[in-house]
Amino acid sequence: MIKKGRSIELFFVNGTPDGMVTATIPFQWSGHVLVTRRTQLKEAISREEAKRPGVYLLIGDKDGEASLYVGETDELKNRLTQHASSKDWWDTAILITSNGEPLNKAHVRYLEHRMFSDAKWINKIALSYGQAPSGSPLSEAARAHMDDFLENIYLVLPALRFDLFTAQVKDDSPSAPDQTSSSAVYFTFDVPKHGIKSRARWEDGKFIVEAGSMARATWASSAQHPTYKPLFEELVDQGILVPQGPHRIFAKSYVFNSTSAAAAVISGRPSSGPKSWILEHTGQTYGDWEADQLEALEQEGQL
């Protein structure tokens, strides 16, 4: 299924990208998102949207670990004022409300429960909470409306550089709703010295290392790469890379942000993705394949 393009409107309240930012989807979504630093909390809660019911996210460093608190309230202004005195670790707040028909208590409790559960499952950031939210029963129609509302929240947040609810794991099971497309292109990456064989596919602009692919048992390089070594350790902690004999294997298919990140995690050391990944059955590198795709577009007059 071809997905339609979407337009997100960002507004820099203070005229600079490091100040308060609002985000909406014009004509398509009644929701409203406000991001504020704690140092601007007084100005943020003075705004009209802070008087509404909504869900909110508190983000900061707690005990040396990036942490997230998910909450709901009848009035954001009062609740954020309370958290300013009771929680000293957060430095960023995200306020989510509706510009149209106001969200009610059942709505915000449902959203809080879903967002908490999704953040816990995706496990990109530690959760700070006392008691896990229990959610709220909704009618079938109201639940469908809130699921759509939530889908738009998850579209807006990454545009604001808060990619906390986007799963990198890809469900390749036969019952998965999004099956592998016929346009998928397959690549392999082997490390013969260590008996490692891995397979990945390029699909709809994503580079996905498939479940069952092999990787080094540990990060082997003395080079403490600031991105790839922590990513390797994160995948181990999340149970995506699991031990199998002298290696590890991918228990689930995983979407990488780059071919080099995928190659580094598999080989246990920084590696060039464009040179390491080989187009299946041809011997052509990913870099050369990519260049061919761009050349073809240029010849067609699309570049």
N, C-alpha and C positions, 0 to 999 in steps of 0.2 A: 504494500500500500504506500503510495506517495504521500508524504506529509507536507502540509501547506506551510508556507513561511509565516512567521509571526513577527510582530513589531512591538518592541518594548520601549516605553518612553521614560528616560531618566532625567531628573531635574536636580541640579546642584543648588541647594537652598542658599548656601553662602557664596555661590559663584566660584567655588573651588572644589576639586574632586576629593579633597581630604576633609571636607565638612559634611554636614548632613546631606543625605541623598534620598529622594523619593523615587519610586518605580511603579508604573502602572502599565496596563496593556489597553491602549485606547480603543473604545468601541467594542471590545471583546471580553472584558473582565471587569467586574465591579470592585475587585480588590485593590488595596493600596498598601504599599510597603514603605516604611521609613527606617533608614539606618542612621544611627547617631552614635557618636563617641560619648563616653561617660562625661567628658569635660564639657559637653554641650547639652547635657541632660536638661538643665533648666529651660533652655530654648526649645528643646524637643517636646517636653511635656506641656509647654504653653500653647502648642499648636492644636488646632481643632480636632485632628484625628486622635489625639491622645485622650480625648474625652469619651471615646467610643469603646465598646467591648472589642476584644480581640485576643489574639495569641501573640506571644512575644518570645524572643530568643535572647539570652544573655551569653556572651562569649568572652572568654579571657583565659588567663593562665592561673590555674589553681594547683598549688603544691607542685609547681614545676611542670605541669601538664596542661596542654590546651584543652579547655573544658567548655561544655555547653549546658545551659539550663533552659528547658522548655516549659512555658507557663501559659495560663489563660486567666482572664479577668473580665469583670463587668465594666471596669474603667481603667484604661492603661495608665493614666496619670497617677492615680493613687497607688497602684501596685508598683510602678517603677520607683515612686518616691520611697515606698517601704523597702524595696530591694537596695536602694542606694545606701540605706543605713544598716541593713541586715546582712548584706553580701558585699564584701570588699574586694573580691577577686576579679570581677568582670570589668571590662573596659569598653565593650561595644554592645549596644542593644538594637534589636530589629523588631519593630512594631508592625503587626499585620492586622489590618482592619478592612472595612468595606466602605466604599464611597457611595454605594447604592443603598439598598435595603439593609439596615443594620444587622450584624450577626447577633444571634441570641445566645443565651447561656449554653444550651444544648449544642449549638453549632461550634462554639469555641472549645468546649470540652471534647467534642469529637475530633476537632483539628489537633488539639494538644496531644490527645492519645495517639493519633496516627503519626504525628511528627516525632513524638518520643519513640514510638515503636520502630519507625523507619530509621531514625538515627542510631538506635541501639543495634538494629540488624546490620546496617551498613558499616557501622563501627569505624568511622573515620576520625572521630573525636570522642574524648571521654565525656560521659554524662554526669552532671552534678544534680542530685535529687535526693529528697528525703523518702517520699513514697511515690511509686510509679503511678502516673495518672490512669484512671479507670475508664475514661471515655464516657459516652452518653448514648443512650438508645435514640435512634432517629427513624422516622418513617423511610420507606424505600425511596421515595422521591427526594426527601431531604438529604439522605445519605448520598444519592447520586449527585445532587447539587454540590455537596461539600467535597466529594471526591474530585469533581471538576474544578472546584475552587482550589483544592490542594495541588492539583496538577499544574495550575498556573503559578502557584507559589514556588513550586519546584522548577519552573521555567525561569522565573524572575531571579531567584537567589543566586544561581551561578553567574548571571549577568552582572550581579553586584559583587562577584568574587567570593561568594560563600557557597562552595560546592560541598555541602555537608550531607546532602540527601540524594546524591547521584551514585547509584551502584555501579561499580566497575566490573562486577561479576556478570557474566553472560550466561543465561539459561539456554543450553543447547539440547535439552531433553525433547523427545518427540512431542510432548504435550505443551511445550512452550508456546505462548501466544505469538511471538515473533520468530518465525523460522528463518533459517539461513537463506538468503536470497540467491537466485540463480546467477547473479552478477558477481558473487564472491570470487576472489582470486587467492590462491593458496601459495604459501611460502614455507620453506623449511630452513632450519638452522641446526647444524650438527657440530659437535665438538668431539671429534673422533678420539682424541687423547684421553678423554674422560668418559667415553661411551655415551654421550648425551645426544639425544635426537628430539627435536621439537618441531611442532607444526603450528602455523598461524594462518589467519586469513584476513585479507583486506576486504571490508564490507561496508558500503555506505559511508565511507570516510573514516571508519574505525579500524584499528589494528588489534586483532583479537587472537591471543595465544590460546590454543584449544586445550580442553581438559585432557589429561593423560600425557601432555608434553613433559619432558624431563628438564631438570635444572640441577646446578651444583648443590651439594648438601649444605654448604656454608658460603658466606661471602669470602672469596679466596684472595682477593686483591689486597695488597698493602695500601693501595690508594683509597683513602677514606672519602669516597665520593659523597658530596653533600646531599645528593638527591637519590642516587641509585642504591646505595647501601641501606639507607633508612627504608626505602621502598621494599627491598628484599626482606628486611626484618619485619616490616609491616605485613607482608603477605604470609610470612611464616606465622606471625602472631594471630592472624585472622583465619588460619587453617586453610588457606588457599594453596600454599606450598606445603606438602606433607611428606614425611620421610618414606622412602621406599628403597630398601637395600642401601647401596652406597650413594644414592642420589636423593633428590626430592622430585615429586611430580605435582602438576597442577591438578588439584582435586576438582576445580571448576574452571571453565573458560574465563579469561580475564581480559578486559579492555585496557590496553596501554595507551598513554598519551603520545608515545613515539616509538618508532622501531628500535631506536638505540636503547630506550629504557627496557624494552622487552629483551633485547640481546644481552644487556648488562645483568639483569636479574637471572637469566638462564645460565650465563657463563660465570657469574660470580665476580665479574670485573667489568670496568667500563669497556664498551664495545661499540663499533660503528654499525648501527642498524642498516643503513643503506648498502653497506658492503657485506654484512654478515648474512642477511636473509636472502635466500635463493628461490626464485620462481620455480615452483614444482615442475619437474620433468623437463626443464629447459637449461638450467645452469645460469640463467640471467640473474644478476643481482637486483635487489629491490630498487636501488638507485637508478640503474639503467632502465628498469621497467617504468619507473616514475618519469624518467626523462622522455621515454617513448610516448607516454600518455600525454605529456605536455606538448611534445612535438606534433602529435596527431591533432590536438586542439588548435595549435597554431596554423597548421595546414588547412584546417577547416574554417579558419578565420574567426575562431572563438576567443583567441588571445590577442 
